[in-house]
Structures are given as C-alpha cells and as structure tokens.
Amino acid sequence: MNGTTRLPDSPCTHTPRCPSASSPAAEAARVVAGHPEQGWSLLCNAVVVFDDTGELLPDGRVIAPHRPFAITT
C-alpha cells in the first residue's frame, strides 16, 4: 500500500444516479461540497472540479483545464 486512499468511482446514492467519474458526462454530477472561495467543488461521483475547468478524478488522474480560448481581434 502506498499510503493513498482511493475514493469510490461513484458514491452516489440518490435516484437517478449521477454519471460516474469515468463517464463523458461526469461534470453533470451533483455538487456535494462547494468551495467557490477556494475555486473548487466536490461532485457526488468523487470528481473534484476547479473553476479553471480542470478536474481531479477519484483515481488521482488530472484533467487539464479545457476552457475555450478567448477570441481576440
């Protein structure tokens, strides 16, 4: 064991169930702990989403921010 704790893919217990962390619709899960003052929220499927659109998945993988670029003229 490496000293880290792996969260379940989806601890969701309500109906209908939220999309799992591995689903393309993972960001549609309900917020269970919002911290807008810190710029992040924990979703029901154990995904942490950040204001910059980055994500931390339950297995420790990181999804880089994917905010669209602003168009400048």
C-alpha positions, 0 to 999 in steps of 0.5 A: 500500500502506498499510503493513498486512499482511493475514493469510490468511482461513484458514491452516489446514492440518490435516484437517478444516479449521477454519471460516474467519474469515468463517464463523458458526462461526469461534470453533470454530477451533483455538487456535494461540497462547494468551495467557490472561495477556494475555486473548487467543488466536490461532485457526488461521483468523487470528481473534484472540479476547479473553476479553471475547468480542470478536474481531479478524478477519484483515481488521482488522474488530472484533467487539464483545464479545457476552457475555450480560448478567448477570441481576440481581434 
